[in-house]
Amino acid sequence: MTVLITGGLGFIGSHTVVELFKQGEDCLIIDNLSTSQIDVLDRIESITHKKIPFLQMDLLDIQSLRNVFSQHDISAVIHFAGFKSVGESVRKPLIYYQNNLISTLNLLEVMQEFNVKKLVFSSSATVYGDLHTPPLKEELPLSAPNPYGHTKLMLEQVLSDMASADESWRIAVMRYFNPIGAHESGKLGEMLHGIPNNLMPHVLKAANGETGKLQVFGGDYDTSDGSCIRDFVHIMDLASGHLQALKYVETHKGCEAFNLGTGVGYSVLDLIHTFQEVNSVKVPYDIVERREGDIVISVADVSKANSLLDWHSQYDLKDMCCDAWKWYQTIKGLNVC
């Protein structure tokens, strides 16, 4: 039996594939390479020492998706595929609704046709909006401040409705907080192409002198040092969370949402100072005006994942910063410490 990984060459997907093979699971990756790169496949194989089955295809092509299910004995799906840039979603909402919604609906339709009803779905802490005081619990009312978040929120509702209508569906919805870090080998990490959407790539480029000073948006928030606070979580902890979720859907019916974070908040300046300390490099930065739409504090309540998935984060902020820099040194051909 094979676990289908959609978007398996992306940041979170690729690290999850590594963990799945480490645990002896057979996987099939499909990815359209619109926001990923084919050499990630070689990187996965260099870590796992296995040939990884891969198909380049788009979930918008429902007939090709049917062919995948007819030609492979698929037992479950981990669904990462989708556009994920908040800023781009605000500028180009239509392509986000077209891609994220239709591709997932196609996947669900084909899964239902082939009676494959175990799914781990990639969602986001974005669905909590900015209306609640952290730590954020899964039971809170949801809202989305941008089109990207709306697509995740809509799809969570679709999944909940499907599980209510058909009790044979087994679905785990994973709400990520702020993933950073890289595989400890330095061979696999977040591919840096185009304008980064996340903080860590900007930190890496500033530390390597590729850009000007890093911009820290806002130094006057009601926090310990005036900068925003986030729940940063190591990418390998996220990967292990998906393995635990896959085990969960083997034995639990219905649709359940789980936060994946550390439950600990660090400020943007905490991250910068920790990065400098553990890697012995300077990250030049300027504190600039607040950025519209930024949430001041976003921290997960992870008690549900702790208890129901038996999942606990294992890496701290120092590990995240060290592994991210090791990865960056590798892809830049620098001396790896």
N, C-alpha and C positions, 0 to 999 in steps of 0.2 A: 504494500500500500504506500502511496506517495502523498506528501503534503505539497500542495501547490502554493507557491509564494509569488504573489503579484507585486511588481515593483521591487523585485528581489535584488536589484543592483543599486538601489538607493542606499542612503546612509544607514537607516535603521534596518532595512531589509537585508542588506549584505551581512551585517553583523549577526542578525538572527539566523541566517542560513549557516554561518560558521558554527553557531551553537547547536543548531539542529543536527548537523552532520557529526558534531562532537558527541552527541547523545545517541547516534546510530539511526537517526531518522533519514528516510529517503526523500529527497526534495526535487521539485521541478520548478525552475525559475522562469517566469515570463515578465518581460519588460519591453517597453517601446523605445527606450533610450532617449526619450525627449528631455529628461532632466537627469540622466545618469550616463555612465560611460562604460563601454564594453570591456575595457581593461580591468574593471573591478572584478570581472569573472576570473581573470588570471590571478588576481590578488587573493580571492577566496580559495582558489585551487592550490595556491602556494602554501596556504595555512592548513587546509584540510588534507592535502595530499590525495585528493580525490578528483575525478572528472565530474563536473557539475552539469547536469542536464539543463540546457537553456534554450528558450525560444524567443526570438524577437517578434513581438506582436502587440497589437493594441486592443484593449478591452472594448473599444468602441466597435470593433469588428466581431459581431456576435457569432457569425458562422465559423470563423477561425477559432473562437473560444469553444464552440461546440465540438469542433474537431479535436481540440486538446483533451476534452473530457471523454470523448469516444475512444481515443487512442491511448489513454493512460488510466490506470486504476487509482483514481484520486480519492483519498479518504477524508481530507480536510483542507481548508484554505486559510492562509494568513494573507490578508488583503492590505498591502501598503500603497498600491498604485494610486496616484492622484497628484494634482498640482497643490503646492503648499505655501506659496509666497503670499503673505498677508497684503503687502503693498501692491503687488501685481493684481491681486484679486479685487482691490479697490479700483484700480485703473481699468481692468479688463474683466468685469464681473461675468459677462456672458460666457467666456471660454471656461471659467471656473465652474459655472453651473452645468454647461454642456459636458465637460470632461468628467468632473468628479461625480456628478449625479448619474449620468447616462452609463458611464463605464461600470459603476457599481450595480446599477439596476440590471445591466446585461449579465454581470457575473451572478447575481442572485437568481435571475431567471434560468440560467444554464445549470447552476447548482441544483435548483429545484427539479429541473427536467431529468437530471441524472441521479437524483436522490442523494446528493452530497450535502448534508445539512449541519456540518460542523464548521464554524467560522470564527476566526479571531480578526477583529476589525480595528484598523488604525484610526483612532480619533485624536482629540486634542483637548488640552485644558482651556483652549479658546472658548469652548462651549459654556464656560462659567461666566463669561463676560466680566464686567467690573462692578457688579452689584453686591458682592458678598465680602464679608470679613474672613480672611484666611485663619486657620487652614481650611481648605475647600473639601467638602464631603461630596460623595457621589449623589446623595439624595437632594442636593440643593436645586432650586429652580434654575433652568438653563436659559441663556440668551447669548447671542453672538454679535460682536461689534463690527464685523466685516463679512464680505461675501465668502471668503474661505471658511470662516467659522460657521456661517449659515449652511454651507454644504455639509459639514460634519454634523451639525445639529439636525438637519433634515434627514440625513442617512441614519443617524441614531434612532430617529422616530420610525423610519421605515423598518429597521431591524427589530425594534420593539413590537411593532404592529405585526410583523411576520411571525415572530415567536408566539404572540398571543393568539394568532389565527391558527397556527399549526404547531402543536406542542412537541413535534419531533425535531424542531430546530434547536440547536445548541450554539449559542453565540456569546462571545466575550468581547466587550467593547473596551479598548485600551485608551485611556486619556493621558497623553504624555504631557509632562511639564517641560523642562528645558534640557534636551539631550546634548551633551558635549562629550569630549574624550575621543578615544580611538582604541582599536585592538592593541593589546599590550606588546605585540610583536613589532609594531610600527609599520606593518605591511598593509593595513587597512584602516580607513578613516573617512572623514567627510570630504568628498571630492569638491575642490574649490574652483568652480567655473562660473563666470558671470559675476554679478553683484551679490555678495553674500546676504542671506536673509537673517542670519543668526549672529550673536555677539562674538563667539569664539573665533570664527574666521577673520574677523576684523582685528581681534587681539593678535592673532598669529601674524598677520601681514604687518601690523604696526611693529611688532617685536623684531621682525626680520628686515625692517627698514624699507618695505615695499610701498608703503603709503605714508602720508603725513601722520600727524598725531591722531590717535583714536579719539573719536568724539563720544563723550559720556553725556547723554541727554538728561539734563536736570541735576542740580546739586543742592536743591532746596526742598526736597520732599521731606515729609515727616518720618524720617528713618534715622538710624544711628549716624550715618555719614552723609545723608542728603541724597543718595542715589537710590534708584529702584532696587527692589529685592525680588529675587527669583529662586525657584527650587531647581537647581542644576542637578541633573542625574546622569551618571556615566552610561555611555551607549551599551556597554556590556551588561549592565544591570537591566536596561530595557530589553535587551535580547533575551536574557534569562526569564524576564517577566512573560515574554511570549511563549516560551517553552512551558512555563507553569500554567498559562492560560490554555494552551493546547491540551494539557493533561486535564484541566478543569472541564472543558467541553466534552471530553470523552465520557464523563459520568454525570454531568449536570445539564438538565434541559432548561430552556428559556433563554432570556437575554439579560446579561448582567454587565454593568459598567465598573471599571476599576481604574483608579488613579495609579500612575507610575511616576514616582518622584522619590525624594529622600525624606520628605517631611521636614526638611531643614531649609531655611531661607538664608541666602547670602546676597549681599549687595553687589552691584556692578563693580564698585571699587574694591570690595573683598576679593572678587574674582581676579581683578587686575593685580592686586598686591600679592595674592597667593601665587599667581602665575610667575610673577617676577622672582619671588622667593625660591620656589622649587626648581626653576629652570635657570636661575642666575642670569637673567636677561632683563633689559629695560623695555618697558612698554610706555612710550610717550603718549600722553593723553591731555586733552583739554575738556573741561566741563563747560558745556554750552547750554543754550536754552532748552527747556522741556520740549519733548516731541509730542505732538497731538496724538491722542489715542493710547498712549502708554499707560498700563496699569501700574499702580505704585508697588503693590505687594502681591505676589502670586506664589502660594506655597500649598502643597498637597497635604491632605489627610490620607495617609497610606494604610490605615488600620484594616480596611477591608481587604486589600491585596495581601497584607500580612496574614490575616486569619483565614481567608477563603482560598487563596492561591498558595499559601505557605511561601510567599515571596518576600524577601528583605533585601534592600540595597546593600551592597558589599563594599563599594568604593566611595572614598571621600573626595572633597574638592581638590586636594593635592594630587590624588591619583588622576583625576580628570584633566588637570592642567599639565601634568607630566606626560601623560599618554598622548594628549593632543599635540604637544610640542615635538615629541618623538616622531609622530606621524608626519608632521609638517617638515621636519628635518629630512625625513626619508624621501618625500616627493620632491623636495627642492635639492636633493643631492648634497645636503650638508653633513657634517660629522655628527653622527648620532651618539648621544652620551649613554 
